[in-house]
Amino acid sequence: MKIDNPDLEEQMNAEDEYLRALEYRDNKISELEQENRTKDKTIGEKEKMIGEKDKTIINLARVMKRNNISIEIIMNETKLSEEKINNL
């Protein structure tokens, strides 16, 4: 049995184009999500490094303070505030 519908092929082509656009969109979303996961991981690693650096600076200031180095020198070398150094 043959169905005679001149618009059927046109409708099928339009559906194919629509599906290709949806597939492209979905692939792009997946690609961007992967980029975001990679960036989040990098940010997390950098935050961890900054946290470790901050701990090292605070420990350095603590040692300097214990060794009676002046607050001004500690501030200059560590870039910590006077208040933070006094609270160590």
C-alpha positions as CSV (number, residue, x, y, z in Angstrom):
1,M,0.0,0.0,0.0
2,K,1.4,3.3,-1.1
3,I,0.6,6.5,0.8
4,D,0.4,9.5,-1.5
5,N,1.3,12.6,0.6
6,P,3.4,15.2,-1.1
7,D,4.1,17.0,2.2
8,L,5.4,13.9,4.0
9,E,8.9,14.1,2.7
10,E,9.1,17.8,3.6
11,Q,7.7,17.1,7.1
12,M,10.3,14.4,7.6
13,N,13.1,16.7,6.5
14,A,11.9,19.4,8.9
15,E,11.8,16.8,11.7
16,D,15.4,15.7,10.8
17,E,16.6,19.3,10.9
18,Y,14.9,19.9,14.3
19,L,16.4,16.7,15.7
20,R,19.9,17.7,14.5
21,A,19.5,21.0,16.2
22,L,18.5,19.3,19.4
23,E,21.4,16.9,19.2
24,Y,23.8,19.8,18.6
25,R,22.3,21.7,21.6
26,D,22.6,18.6,23.8
27,N,26.2,18.0,22.8
28,K,27.1,21.6,23.4
29,I,25.5,21.5,26.9
30,S,27.5,18.4,27.7
31,E,30.7,20.0,26.4
32,L,30.1,23.2,28.6
33,E,29.2,21.1,31.6
34,Q,32.6,19.2,31.2
35,E,34.4,22.5,30.9
36,N,32.7,23.8,34.1
37,R,33.7,20.6,36.0
38,T,37.3,21.1,34.9
39,K,37.3,24.7,35.9
40,D,35.7,23.9,39.3
41,K,38.4,21.3,39.9
42,T,41.1,23.9,39.0
43,I,39.5,26.5,41.2
44,G,39.4,24.0,44.1
45,E,43.1,23.1,43.6
46,K,44.0,26.8,43.6
47,E,42.0,27.5,46.7
48,K,43.7,24.7,48.5
49,M,47.1,26.0,47.4
50,I,46.1,29.5,48.7
51,G,45.0,28.0,52.0
52,E,48.3,26.2,52.4
53,K,50.2,29.3,51.5
54,D,48.2,31.3,54.1
55,K,48.9,28.7,56.8
56,T,52.6,28.8,55.9
57,I,52.6,32.6,56.2
58,I,50.8,32.5,59.6
59,N,53.3,29.9,60.9
60,L,56.2,32.0,59.7
61,A,54.7,35.1,61.5
62,R,54.2,33.0,64.6
63,V,57.8,31.9,64.6
64,M,59.1,35.4,64.0
65,K,56.9,36.7,66.9
66,R,58.3,34.0,69.2
67,N,61.8,35.1,68.3
68,N,61.0,38.7,69.3
69,I,61.2,40.1,65.8
70,S,59.4,43.5,65.6
71,I,55.8,43.7,64.5
72,E,56.8,46.1,61.8
73,I,59.2,43.6,60.2
74,I,56.7,40.7,60.5
75,M,54.1,42.9,58.9
76,N,56.5,43.9,56.1
77,E,57.6,40.3,55.4
78,T,54.3,38.5,55.7
79,K,51.9,41.3,54.6
80,L,49.7,40.4,57.6
81,S,47.9,43.1,59.6
82,E,49.2,44.2,63.0
83,E,46.0,42.9,64.6
84,K,46.4,39.5,63.0
85,I,50.0,39.2,64.2
86,N,49.1,40.3,67.7
87,N,46.4,37.6,67.8
88,L,48.9,34.8,67.0
